[in-house]
């Protein structure tokens, strides 16, 4: 996959994440991870916006895990 294709995927994913509910965002998180891994494997810099998105999604997943924990 070419860099242009990855950039296009990132843009589509960002739009999908902006419109998604929290549950849908958690389902899209592996796609963000996949793009990040591909860029890393190519020794390409990971855009800050993608890093930010990934951090937010990781925090949402963490929060979701504890929201569902019995008390």
N, CA, C and O atoms as a CHARMM CRD file, in Angstrom:
* protein
*
  284
    1    1 UNK  N      0.85100  -1.17200   0.00000 PROA 1      0.00000
    2    1 UNK  CA     0.00000   0.00000   0.00000 PROA 1      0.00000
    3    1 UNK  C      0.90000   1.23800   0.00000 PROA 1      0.00000
    4    1 UNK  O      1.87900   1.30600   0.74300 PROA 1      0.00000
    5    2 UNK  N      0.55800   2.20400  -0.83300 PROA 2      0.00000
    6    2 UNK  CA     1.36200   3.41200  -0.96000 PROA 2      0.00000
    7    2 UNK  C      1.00000   4.41500   0.12900 PROA 2      0.00000
    8    2 UNK  O     -0.06300   4.33100   0.74400 PROA 2      0.00000
    9    3 UNK  N      1.90400   5.36100   0.35400 PROA 3      0.00000
   10    3 UNK  CA     1.66900   6.38300   1.37600 PROA 3      0.00000
   11    3 UNK  C      0.39400   7.17000   1.08600 PROA 3      0.00000
   12    3 UNK  O     -0.34500   7.52600   2.00400 PROA 3      0.00000
   13    4 UNK  N      0.14100   7.43700  -0.19200 PROA 4      0.00000
   14    4 UNK  CA    -1.06700   8.16900  -0.56600 PROA 4      0.00000
   15    4 UNK  C     -2.30900   7.39900  -0.11600 PROA 4      0.00000
   16    4 UNK  O     -3.27100   7.98600   0.37700 PROA 4      0.00000
   17    5 UNK  N     -2.27400   6.09100  -0.29100 PROA 5      0.00000
   18    5 UNK  CA    -3.40700   5.25300   0.12300 PROA 5      0.00000
   19    5 UNK  C     -3.59700   5.29400   1.63600 PROA 5      0.00000
   20    5 UNK  O     -4.72500   5.35800   2.12500 PROA 5      0.00000
   21    6 UNK  N     -2.48500   5.25700   2.37500 PROA 6      0.00000
   22    6 UNK  CA    -2.58000   5.32700   3.83400 PROA 6      0.00000
   23    6 UNK  C     -3.12900   6.68000   4.27200 PROA 6      0.00000
   24    6 UNK  O     -3.94000   6.75000   5.19500 PROA 6      0.00000
   25    7 UNK  N     -2.69400   7.74800   3.62000 PROA 7      0.00000
   26    7 UNK  CA    -3.20800   9.07800   3.95500 PROA 7      0.00000
   27    7 UNK  C     -4.70900   9.14900   3.70000 PROA 7      0.00000
   28    7 UNK  O     -5.45800   9.71600   4.49500 PROA 7      0.00000
   29    8 UNK  N     -5.13600   8.57100   2.58500 PROA 8      0.00000
   30    8 UNK  CA    -6.55900   8.55800   2.26400 PROA 8      0.00000
   31    8 UNK  C     -7.33600   7.75400   3.31300 PROA 8      0.00000
   32    8 UNK  O     -8.41500   8.16600   3.74000 PROA 8      0.00000
   33    9 UNK  N     -6.79300   6.62800   3.71700 PROA 9      0.00000
   34    9 UNK  CA    -7.43500   5.81300   4.75400 PROA 9      0.00000
   35    9 UNK  C     -7.52500   6.58900   6.06500 PROA 9      0.00000
   36    9 UNK  O     -8.54300   6.53800   6.75400 PROA 9      0.00000
   37   10 UNK  N     -6.44500   7.31400   6.40800 PROA 10     0.00000
   38   10 UNK  CA    -6.45700   8.10200   7.64100 PROA 10     0.00000
   39   10 UNK  C     -7.55100   9.15600   7.60000 PROA 10     0.00000
   40   10 UNK  O     -8.25700   9.35700   8.58800 PROA 10     0.00000
   41   11 UNK  N     -7.69700   9.83100   6.46600 PROA 11     0.00000
   42   11 UNK  CA    -8.72500  10.86300   6.33800 PROA 11     0.00000
   43   11 UNK  C    -10.11800  10.27100   6.48200 PROA 11     0.00000
   44   11 UNK  O    -10.96500  10.83000   7.17800 PROA 11     0.00000
   45   12 UNK  N    -10.35700   9.14100   5.82400 PROA 12     0.00000
   46   12 UNK  CA   -11.65600   8.48400   5.92600 PROA 12     0.00000
   47   12 UNK  C    -11.92600   8.04100   7.36500 PROA 12     0.00000
   48   12 UNK  O    -13.03800   8.19000   7.87100 PROA 12     0.00000
   49   13 UNK  N    -10.92300   7.50900   8.00100 PROA 13     0.00000
   50   13 UNK  CA   -11.05500   7.03800   9.37300 PROA 13     0.00000
   51   13 UNK  C    -11.33000   8.20300  10.31700 PROA 13     0.00000
   52   13 UNK  O    -12.14500   8.08000  11.23200 PROA 13     0.00000
   53   14 UNK  N    -10.66400   9.31900  10.10700 PROA 14     0.00000
   54   14 UNK  CA   -10.91800  10.50100  10.94000 PROA 14     0.00000
   55   14 UNK  C    -12.35800  10.96600  10.81000 PROA 14     0.00000
   56   14 UNK  O    -12.99700  11.29700  11.80900 PROA 14     0.00000
   57   15 UNK  N    -12.87200  10.99300   9.59100 PROA 15     0.00000
   58   15 UNK  CA   -14.27000  11.40100   9.38200 PROA 15     0.00000
   59   15 UNK  C    -15.21500  10.41700  10.06300 PROA 15     0.00000
   60   15 UNK  O    -16.18700  10.82500  10.69900 PROA 15     0.00000
   61   16 UNK  N    -14.93400   9.13600   9.93100 PROA 16     0.00000
   62   16 UNK  CA   -15.77900   8.12200  10.55700 PROA 16     0.00000
   63   16 UNK  C    -15.74400   8.25200  12.08000 PROA 16     0.00000
   64   16 UNK  O    -16.77700   8.12400  12.73700 PROA 16     0.00000
   65   17 UNK  N    -14.56700   8.50500  12.63700 PROA 17     0.00000
   66   17 UNK  CA   -14.43800   8.65200  14.08100 PROA 17     0.00000
   67   17 UNK  C    -15.16300   9.88300  14.58900 PROA 17     0.00000
   68   17 UNK  O    -15.76300   9.85400  15.66400 PROA 17     0.00000
   69   18 UNK  N    -15.11300  10.95900  13.82800 PROA 18     0.00000
   70   18 UNK  CA   -15.81100  12.18800  14.22700 PROA 18     0.00000
   71   18 UNK  C    -17.31700  11.98100  14.31700 PROA 18     0.00000
   72   18 UNK  O    -17.97800  12.57000  15.17300 PROA 18     0.00000
   73   19 UNK  N    -17.86100  11.14500  13.43600 PROA 19     0.00000
   74   19 UNK  CA   -19.30300  10.92900  13.39000 PROA 19     0.00000
   75   19 UNK  C    -19.76200   9.75100  14.25300 PROA 19     0.00000
   76   19 UNK  O    -20.96300   9.53300  14.41200 PROA 19     0.00000
   77   20 UNK  N    -18.82200   8.99900  14.80700 PROA 20     0.00000
   78   20 UNK  CA   -19.15900   7.75400  15.50300 PROA 20     0.00000
   79   20 UNK  C    -19.49200   7.97200  16.97900 PROA 20     0.00000
   80   20 UNK  O    -19.04200   8.92300  17.61700 PROA 20     0.00000
   81   21 UNK  N    -20.29200   7.05300  17.47800 PROA 21     0.00000
   82   21 UNK  CA   -20.56000   7.00900  18.92300 PROA 21     0.00000
   83   21 UNK  C    -19.33400   6.39300  19.60300 PROA 21     0.00000
   84   21 UNK  O    -18.41100   5.92600  18.93600 PROA 21     0.00000
   85   22 UNK  N    -19.33800   6.39900  20.91200 PROA 22     0.00000
   86   22 UNK  CA   -18.20200   5.83600  21.64700 PROA 22     0.00000
   87   22 UNK  C    -17.99700   4.36700  21.30900 PROA 22     0.00000
   88   22 UNK  O    -16.86800   3.92700  21.09400 PROA 22     0.00000
   89   23 UNK  N    -19.08100   3.61300  21.26200 PROA 23     0.00000
   90   23 UNK  CA   -18.98600   2.17700  20.92300 PROA 23     0.00000
   91   23 UNK  C    -18.40700   1.97600  19.52500 PROA 23     0.00000
   92   23 UNK  O    -17.55600   1.11200  19.31700 PROA 23     0.00000
   93   24 UNK  N    -18.86900   2.77100  18.57900 PROA 24     0.00000
   94   24 UNK  CA   -18.37000   2.66300  17.20500 PROA 24     0.00000
   95   24 UNK  C    -16.89800   3.06500  17.14300 PROA 24     0.00000
   96   24 UNK  O    -16.12100   2.46900  16.39700 PROA 24     0.00000
   97   25 UNK  N    -16.51700   4.06800  17.92100 PROA 25     0.00000
   98   25 UNK  CA   -15.12100   4.51200  17.95000 PROA 25     0.00000
   99   25 UNK  C    -14.22100   3.37900  18.46100 PROA 25     0.00000
  100   25 UNK  O    -13.11900   3.17100  17.95300 PROA 25     0.00000
  101   26 UNK  N    -14.70200   2.66000  19.45900 PROA 26     0.00000
  102   26 UNK  CA   -13.91500   1.55000  19.99000 PROA 26     0.00000
  103   26 UNK  C    -13.74600   0.44100  18.94800 PROA 26     0.00000
  104   26 UNK  O    -12.71800  -0.23600  18.91200 PROA 26     0.00000
  105   27 UNK  N    -14.75100   0.26600  18.11200 PROA 27     0.00000
  106   27 UNK  CA   -14.65300  -0.73900  17.04200 PROA 27     0.00000
  107   27 UNK  C    -13.68800  -0.30400  15.94800 PROA 27     0.00000
  108   27 UNK  O    -13.09300  -1.14800  15.27800 PROA 27     0.00000
  109   28 UNK  N    -13.52500   1.00400  15.75800 PROA 28     0.00000
  110   28 UNK  CA   -12.62100   1.52800  14.72700 PROA 28     0.00000
  111   28 UNK  C    -11.17700   1.61900  15.20800 PROA 28     0.00000
  112   28 UNK  O    -10.26300   1.78100  14.39900 PROA 28     0.00000
  113   29 UNK  N    -10.96700   1.51700  16.51000 PROA 29     0.00000
  114   29 UNK  CA    -9.62800   1.65900  17.08000 PROA 29     0.00000
  115   29 UNK  C     -8.58500   0.72200  16.45200 PROA 29     0.00000
  116   29 UNK  O     -7.46300   1.16600  16.20900 PROA 29     0.00000
  117   30 UNK  N     -8.90000  -0.54500  16.18000 PROA 30     0.00000
  118   30 UNK  CA    -7.89200  -1.41500  15.56200 PROA 30     0.00000
  119   30 UNK  C     -7.42900  -0.91400  14.18500 PROA 30     0.00000
  120   30 UNK  O     -6.29600  -1.17200  13.77800 PROA 30     0.00000
  121   31 UNK  N     -8.28900  -0.21400  13.48800 PROA 31     0.00000
  122   31 UNK  CA    -7.90300   0.32000  12.18200 PROA 31     0.00000
  123   31 UNK  C     -6.85700   1.42200  12.34000 PROA 31     0.00000
  124   31 UNK  O     -5.92800   1.52800  11.54000 PROA 31     0.00000
  125   32 UNK  N     -7.01900   2.23300  13.37300 PROA 32     0.00000
  126   32 UNK  CA    -6.02700   3.27600  13.65800 PROA 32     0.00000
  127   32 UNK  C     -4.69800   2.61700  13.99500 PROA 32     0.00000
  128   32 UNK  O     -3.64700   3.03400  13.50700 PROA 32     0.00000
  129   33 UNK  N     -4.74900   1.59200  14.82600 PROA 33     0.00000
  130   33 UNK  CA    -3.53700   0.86100  15.20600 PROA 33     0.00000
  131   33 UNK  C     -2.86500   0.25300  13.97600 PROA 33     0.00000
  132   33 UNK  O     -1.63900   0.27000  13.86100 PROA 33     0.00000
  133   34 UNK  N     -3.65500  -0.27500  13.07600 PROA 34     0.00000
  134   34 UNK  CA    -3.12000  -0.90000  11.86900 PROA 34     0.00000
  135   34 UNK  C     -2.36900   0.12200  11.00500 PROA 34     0.00000
  136   34 UNK  O     -1.27800  -0.16700  10.51300 PROA 34     0.00000
  137   35 UNK  N     -2.93900   1.28800  10.82500 PROA 35     0.00000
  138   35 UNK  CA    -2.28500   2.32500  10.03100 PROA 35     0.00000
  139   35 UNK  C     -0.99900   2.77800  10.71700 PROA 35     0.00000
  140   35 UNK  O      0.02500   2.96700  10.06100 PROA 35     0.00000
  141   36 UNK  N     -1.05200   2.95000  12.02500 PROA 36     0.00000
  142   36 UNK  CA     0.13400   3.35000  12.78600 PROA 36     0.00000
  143   36 UNK  C      1.25000   2.31800  12.62300 PROA 36     0.00000
  144   36 UNK  O      2.41100   2.67500  12.42800 PROA 36     0.00000
  145   37 UNK  N      0.89100   1.04900  12.70400 PROA 37     0.00000
  146   37 UNK  CA     1.88300  -0.02400  12.55300 PROA 37     0.00000
  147   37 UNK  C      2.48500  -0.03800  11.15300 PROA 37     0.00000
  148   37 UNK  O      3.68800  -0.24100  10.98900 PROA 37     0.00000
  149   38 UNK  N      1.65100   0.17600  10.15900 PROA 38     0.00000
  150   38 UNK  CA     2.16400   0.20900   8.78400 PROA 38     0.00000
  151   38 UNK  C      3.15200   1.34600   8.58300 PROA 38     0.00000
  152   38 UNK  O      4.19700   1.16900   7.95600 PROA 38     0.00000
  153   39 UNK  N      2.82000   2.50900   9.11600 PROA 39     0.00000
  154   39 UNK  CA     3.73800   3.64500   8.99900 PROA 39     0.00000
  155   39 UNK  C      5.04200   3.35200   9.73700 PROA 39     0.00000
  156   39 UNK  O      6.12600   3.64200   9.23000 PROA 39     0.00000
  157   40 UNK  N      4.93600   2.78200  10.92400 PROA 40     0.00000
  158   40 UNK  CA     6.13100   2.44200  11.69500 PROA 40     0.00000
  159   40 UNK  C      6.99600   1.41600  10.98800 PROA 40     0.00000
  160   40 UNK  O      8.22300   1.51500  11.01100 PROA 40     0.00000
  161   41 UNK  N      6.36900   0.43300  10.36300 PROA 41     0.00000
  162   41 UNK  CA     7.11000  -0.60200   9.64300 PROA 41     0.00000
  163   41 UNK  C      7.87000  -0.01800   8.45300 PROA 41     0.00000
  164   41 UNK  O      8.90400  -0.54600   8.04400 PROA 41     0.00000
  165   42 UNK  N      7.35300   1.06200   7.91100 PROA 42     0.00000
  166   42 UNK  CA     8.01200   1.72500   6.77400 PROA 42     0.00000
  167   42 UNK  C      8.98300   2.80600   7.23600 PROA 42     0.00000
  168   42 UNK  O      9.57700   3.51100   6.42000 PROA 42     0.00000
  169   43 UNK  N      9.13400   2.92800   8.53600 PROA 43     0.00000
  170   43 UNK  CA     9.98700   3.96200   9.12500 PROA 43     0.00000
  171   43 UNK  C      9.53300   5.35500   8.70800 PROA 43     0.00000
  172   43 UNK  O     10.34000   6.26200   8.50500 PROA 43     0.00000
  173   44 UNK  N      8.20700   5.49600   8.58700 PROA 44     0.00000
  174   44 UNK  CA     7.59800   6.78300   8.25300 PROA 44     0.00000
  175   44 UNK  C      7.19200   7.47400   9.54800 PROA 44     0.00000
  176   44 UNK  O      6.80600   6.81100  10.51100 PROA 44     0.00000
  177   45 UNK  N      7.27600   8.79100   9.57900 PROA 45     0.00000
  178   45 UNK  CA     6.79900   9.48800  10.77500 PROA 45     0.00000
  179   45 UNK  C      5.28400   9.33800  10.90500 PROA 45     0.00000
  180   45 UNK  O      4.55700   9.35800   9.91200 PROA 45     0.00000
  181   46 UNK  N      4.83500   9.19200  12.11900 PROA 46     0.00000
  182   46 UNK  CA     3.39800   9.06400  12.38600 PROA 46     0.00000
  183   46 UNK  C      2.86400  10.46800  12.64200 PROA 46     0.00000
  184   46 UNK  O      3.32000  11.14500  13.56400 PROA 46     0.00000
  185   47 UNK  N      1.90000  10.91200  11.83200 PROA 47     0.00000
  186   47 UNK  CA     1.36500  12.26800  12.01200 PROA 47     0.00000
  187   47 UNK  C      0.83700  12.47600  13.42600 PROA 47     0.00000
  188   47 UNK  O      0.27700  11.56700  14.03900 PROA 47     0.00000
  189   48 UNK  N      1.02500  13.68400  13.92600 PROA 48     0.00000
  190   48 UNK  CA     0.58500  13.99900  15.29000 PROA 48     0.00000
  191   48 UNK  C     -0.91300  13.78600  15.45900 PROA 48     0.00000
  192   48 UNK  O     -1.35900  13.32400  16.50900 PROA 48     0.00000
  193   49 UNK  N     -1.69000  14.12000  14.43700 PROA 49     0.00000
  194   49 UNK  CA    -3.13800  13.94900  14.56800 PROA 49     0.00000
  195   49 UNK  C     -3.49300  12.47700  14.75200 PROA 49     0.00000
  196   49 UNK  O     -4.42200  12.14400  15.48700 PROA 49     0.00000
  197   50 UNK  N     -2.74800  11.59600  14.07900 PROA 50     0.00000
  198   50 UNK  CA    -2.99200  10.16500  14.22500 PROA 50     0.00000
  199   50 UNK  C     -2.55500   9.70200  15.61800 PROA 50     0.00000
  200   50 UNK  O     -3.22500   8.87000  16.23100 PROA 50     0.00000
  201   51 UNK  N     -1.45200  10.22700  16.11300 PROA 51     0.00000
  202   51 UNK  CA    -1.01400   9.90300  17.46900 PROA 51     0.00000
  203   51 UNK  C     -2.05200  10.35800  18.48900 PROA 51     0.00000
  204   51 UNK  O     -2.35700   9.64000  19.44100 PROA 51     0.00000
  205   52 UNK  N     -2.59000  11.55800  18.28000 PROA 52     0.00000
  206   52 UNK  CA    -3.60300  12.08400  19.19300 PROA 52     0.00000
  207   52 UNK  C     -4.86300  11.22700  19.17800 PROA 52     0.00000
  208   52 UNK  O     -5.42400  10.90900  20.22700 PROA 52     0.00000
  209   53 UNK  N     -5.29500  10.86200  17.98700 PROA 53     0.00000
  210   53 UNK  CA    -6.48100  10.01200  17.85200 PROA 53     0.00000
  211   53 UNK  C     -6.25400   8.69400  18.57700 PROA 53     0.00000
  212   53 UNK  O     -7.12500   8.21600  19.30400 PROA 53     0.00000
  213   54 UNK  N     -5.08400   8.11200  18.37800 PROA 54     0.00000
  214   54 UNK  CA    -4.79600   6.82800  18.99900 PROA 54     0.00000
  215   54 UNK  C     -4.79500   6.94800  20.52300 PROA 54     0.00000
  216   54 UNK  O     -5.31200   6.06500  21.20700 PROA 54     0.00000
  217   55 UNK  N     -4.23000   8.01400  21.06000 PROA 55     0.00000
  218   55 UNK  CA    -4.21700   8.20200  22.51100 PROA 55     0.00000
  219   55 UNK  C     -5.63100   8.36100  23.06200 PROA 55     0.00000
  220   55 UNK  O     -5.95900   7.80800  24.11200 PROA 55     0.00000
  221   56 UNK  N     -6.46200   9.11100  22.35700 PROA 56     0.00000
  222   56 UNK  CA    -7.84400   9.31400  22.79300 PROA 56     0.00000
  223   56 UNK  C     -8.59400   7.97900  22.78300 PROA 56     0.00000
  224   56 UNK  O     -9.32400   7.66100  23.72100 PROA 56     0.00000
  225   57 UNK  N     -8.40700   7.21100  21.72000 PROA 57     0.00000
  226   57 UNK  CA    -9.08700   5.91600  21.61900 PROA 57     0.00000
  227   57 UNK  C     -8.61300   4.95800  22.70800 PROA 57     0.00000
  228   57 UNK  O     -9.41500   4.20600  23.26300 PROA 57     0.00000
  229   58 UNK  N     -7.32500   4.98000  23.01700 PROA 58     0.00000
  230   58 UNK  CA    -6.81300   4.12400  24.08600 PROA 58     0.00000
  231   58 UNK  C     -7.42900   4.52200  25.42800 PROA 58     0.00000
  232   58 UNK  O     -7.78200   3.66200  26.23400 PROA 58     0.00000
  233   59 UNK  N     -7.55600   5.82600  25.66100 PROA 59     0.00000
  234   59 UNK  CA    -8.16600   6.30000  26.90500 PROA 59     0.00000
  235   59 UNK  C     -9.64200   5.91300  26.96900 PROA 59     0.00000
  236   59 UNK  O    -10.13900   5.51700  28.02400 PROA 59     0.00000
  237   60 UNK  N    -10.33900   6.02700  25.84000 PROA 60     0.00000
  238   60 UNK  CA   -11.75100   5.64200  25.81100 PROA 60     0.00000
  239   60 UNK  C    -11.90300   4.14900  26.09200 PROA 60     0.00000
  240   60 UNK  O    -12.81900   3.74300  26.80800 PROA 60     0.00000
  241   61 UNK  N    -11.01800   3.33400  25.53600 PROA 61     0.00000
  242   61 UNK  CA   -11.08200   1.88900  25.77200 PROA 61     0.00000
  243   61 UNK  C    -10.81700   1.58300  27.24000 PROA 61     0.00000
  244   61 UNK  O    -11.47700   0.72900  27.83200 PROA 61     0.00000
  245   62 UNK  N     -9.85300   2.27900  27.82000 PROA 62     0.00000
  246   62 UNK  CA    -9.53400   2.10200  29.23800 PROA 62     0.00000
  247   62 UNK  C    -10.72200   2.48700  30.11200 PROA 62     0.00000
  248   62 UNK  O    -11.09700   1.75700  31.03000 PROA 62     0.00000
  249   63 UNK  N    -11.30800   3.64800  29.81300 PROA 63     0.00000
  250   63 UNK  CA   -12.47500   4.10400  30.57300 PROA 63     0.00000
  251   63 UNK  C    -13.65100   3.13500  30.42500 PROA 63     0.00000
  252   63 UNK  O    -14.34900   2.84300  31.39600 PROA 63     0.00000
  253   64 UNK  N    -13.86200   2.64300  29.21000 PROA 64     0.00000
  254   64 UNK  CA   -14.94400   1.70500  28.95500 PROA 64     0.00000
  255   64 UNK  C    -14.76000   0.41100  29.73700 PROA 64     0.00000
  256   64 UNK  O    -15.72600  -0.17100  30.22900 PROA 64     0.00000
  257   65 UNK  N    -13.52500  -0.02700  29.84500 PROA 65     0.00000
  258   65 UNK  CA   -13.23500  -1.27100  30.57300 PROA 65     0.00000
  259   65 UNK  C    -13.65400  -1.11500  32.04400 PROA 65     0.00000
  260   65 UNK  O    -14.22500  -2.03800  32.62500 PROA 65     0.00000
  261   66 UNK  N    -13.37500   0.03600  32.63800 PROA 66     0.00000
  262   66 UNK  CA   -13.71000   0.23400  34.04300 PROA 66     0.00000
  263   66 UNK  C    -15.17300   0.64500  34.24800 PROA 66     0.00000
  264   66 UNK  O    -15.72100   0.44800  35.33300 PROA 66     0.00000
  265   67 UNK  N    -15.80300   1.20700  33.22800 PROA 67     0.00000
  266   67 UNK  CA   -17.22300   1.53200  33.33600 PROA 67     0.00000
  267   67 UNK  C    -18.06300   0.26700  33.45200 PROA 67     0.00000
  268   67 UNK  O    -19.12700   0.27500  34.07100 PROA 67     0.00000
  269   68 UNK  N    -17.58500  -0.81300  32.85800 PROA 68     0.00000
  270   68 UNK  CA   -18.34200  -2.05700  32.83900 PROA 68     0.00000
  271   68 UNK  C    -17.94000  -3.01200  33.95900 PROA 68     0.00000
  272   68 UNK  O    -18.43100  -4.13900  34.02600 PROA 68     0.00000
  273   69 UNK  N    -17.05600  -2.56400  34.82900 PROA 69     0.00000
  274   69 UNK  CA   -16.57600  -3.43200  35.91500 PROA 69     0.00000
  275   69 UNK  C    -17.58300  -3.41800  37.07000 PROA 69     0.00000
  276   69 UNK  O    -18.01600  -2.34800  37.49700 PROA 69     0.00000
  277   70 UNK  N    -17.95000  -4.57300  37.56600 PROA 70     0.00000
  278   70 UNK  CA   -18.88800  -4.61000  38.69400 PROA 70     0.00000
  279   70 UNK  C    -18.25200  -4.01400  39.94900 PROA 70     0.00000
  280   70 UNK  O    -17.04200  -4.09400  40.16100 PROA 70     0.00000
  281   71 UNK  N    -19.10400  -3.42300  40.76000 PROA 71     0.00000
  282   71 UNK  CA   -18.62100  -2.77500  41.98600 PROA 71     0.00000
  283   71 UNK  C    -18.89900  -3.65500  43.17900 PROA 71     0.00000
  284   71 UNK  O    -18.56900  -3.28900  44.30600 PROA 71     0.00000
